[in-house]
Amino acid sequence: MMERTTGQAERPGLLLAPPTGRRFHFDPGALCLELLATGGPGEFARFEVLHEPADLVRWAGESRLRWPSGLEMAVGERELKWVRRTRDALFQLAADRAHDRPLDPGCLSAVNAAAAEAPLTARIEPDGTRAWAPGATGTRLLSSVMRDAVDLFTGPYAHRIRECGGGNCSLLFVDTSRPGRRRWCSMERCGNRQKVRAHRARGETARPASSDAAQPASSDAARTS
């Protein structure tokens, strides 16, 4: 849902650059949830970054799909529109799951339809490394992403899909930590902001109610004696 920058470290997740503030690393914990950072339905349409086919190709190269290497895609305008529609359906499903709401049947149908297509295919290179096979398309990309969504929503972490606890942040992630207590999209961003707010609140509590309260009771008498 934010402008994306390149050059992130070789670790899962995306490097996001909000309109205001510093860029930060965001790992939503699943490929399908990485796609939700490109925009969304309704009020989230203002964060859209998939404006043309090249934008989808760029996202794929920065997502978890960058492993294995060699992902070269041909994406058409109609495929891009399908990706955006299906992403919006998945966005609604993830938000509903995060807030324990019933899952919308229409959104489920959209995700299942995309997952039913042929996915991206990996292969073994002569040197023994893993790479993507030629012939990648926007449709195959979408299928791989939505198959990941099927795995997430039907797997052991389905109940851990959450929305960031930041006051004005709606990034969605799956908490794969062992204790299951993740609250923030990123400790670099919303987690750090919460720590600063808590620190300030503790300072306000410890501070005297007013400077007048600290004055000795006899000070006025001393000035008039």
N, C-alpha and C positions, 0 to 999 in steps of 0.2 A: 504494500500500500504506500510505498515511498519510492523516491528515486533511488536507483541502485547504483553503486559504484563498483569498479573493478579492482582487481589486485588483492582480494582477500586472501588470507592465509589458507593453506591446504588443510582445512578442517571443515566438518559439516556445517551447513548454515550459510547465511547470506550476510553481506556487509551492506547495511541500509544507511541512507543519508536522508533524514527528515528535512522538511522545508526550513525548519529552524532547529538549531542545536547541532551537536557533533554527531558524526556517523558512528554507528555501533554494530557489533556483531549480534546477529539474531539467529539462533538455531531452534526452529520449531519442533525438532525431533522426528520429522517425517517428511518425505518428499512431497506428498500431497499437500501438506500444510505450508510448504515453501511457496507453492503456487498462489496461495491466498494472500501473500504479501505483494501481489501485483495489482490488486484492486479488489472490487467486490460489488455487491448489489446496493441499490438505494443510495443512502448517504455516503457509502464508501466508493461510489463511482468517481468521486473527485480525486481519488488516489490512483486512478488507472495509469498503468505504464505500458500496457500491451496495445499500442496504437497501430502498429504495422507488423507484418510477419517477421521482420528482422528483430523486433523486440522480443518475440517469443524464442527465437534462436539464441539471442543473447542471454535470456533468463536460463535456458537449458544449460548453457555453458558455464553458468555460475551456480547452478543448483547441485544437488547430489548426483545428478546425471553426468557430471563432469568426470566421474569415475565409473567405468573405465574410460579411456581416452578415445578420440577419433569420432565424436558424435558430429556428423555433418547432416543437416536436415534441409529438406525443401518444404516450405510452408506456404500455403495459399491463403488468400483473403477469407475464403469460406471456412477453411480450417481454423483460422484465427478467431473468427466469430463463434465457432463451435467451442473452442477452448474457453473463451470468455463466458459464454452461457453456462457451460458445465462448471467452470470455476465458481461462478456465482451460486449455483446450486449447492456445490460442496461447501461454500462459505456458510450458507444458511444451515446446512446439516451440522457443521462443526460448532456453530454458535448455539444451535439448539441442544446439541449434546453437552456443551460446556455449561449450559444453564438448566439442564435436566428437563428440557421440553420434548414433546413428541416429535419424531422425525417426519418431515413433510414427504408424503408419497411421491409427489411430482419430482422433488429434488432427488429422491432415491432412484427414480426411474432414469433421470438424466445421467447420474453417475454410473448406474449399471449399464446403460446403453453404450457409453463411452468405453467402459471397461471390457465390453464384449468384443471390441475390435481387436485386430492383431496388434500386439505391442512391439516395442523396440526389441531388437535381437542382439545378443552379445555373441562373440566368437573368440576362439583361441588363435592368437597370432603365431607365426612360425617360431618366434623367439620365446614362446610360452606365456606371453602376457595376454591380458584380457582386453578386448576392444569391442566397439560397437560395429555391427555389420552394416554394410552400405544399404541404402534404400530407406533411410529414416525419413518420416514425414510428420507433419503436425498431428495427423490422426493417430499414428503409432505412438507418438509422444504422449498425447492425451490418454491413450489406453493404458500406458505404463503408469502414469500418474494416478489414474482412477483405480487401477488394480491395487496400487499402494493404499488408496483410500479404503477399498473393500477390506484389505488386510487389517488396517488400523481400526475400522469401526466394528469389526467382528473378532478382534484379537484381545489379548490380555490387558492392553492399555486403553481400551475403548472408553472406560470410565474416567480416564485421566486427561481427556481433552479439555483444555481450559482457556479462558480469556485472561489476558494480563490484568493484574490487580491495580495497575496504574490508573489514576483518576480519569484521564482522557485518552487512554490507550486501549485499542480493541484488537491487538494482535493475538492470534490464536496459536496455541502450541499444545503438544502432548508431553506430559511430565513423565519422563522415563527414569527419573532418579530413584534410587532404592528407597529412600524414606517417603517419597511421594509428596513433598511439601513445597514444590516449586510454585511461586506466585507471580513471577515477573517475566516479561518477554526477554529481558536481559538485565543482569546485575549492573552492566555498564550504563544503563539508561534508567529505566523505571525503578529498579532495585536501589540504585544509588540515590535517586531522588527521594525515595521513601526514607532512606537512612538519614539524609539531610533534614527532612521534615521532622523526623522523630528526634533528632539531636536538638533542633531548634525548640521543639515543644518541651523537651526536658529543661532547656535553658530558661524558657519562659516560666515554667513551674517553680524553678529554684530562685528566680529573681524576686526581690521584695516588691510588694504591691505598689509602692510609690516612694520617691526619695524623701518626702516629708516624714514618712514613718520612721526613718532612720535618724531624725534629728532628736537631740536630748530634750526632755520635757521642760527643762529649766532655761532653754536658750532664750526665749522671749523675755523672761525675767531678768536674765543677765544683761540684756541690751538696754533695759530701762532702769537699772539700778544706779 
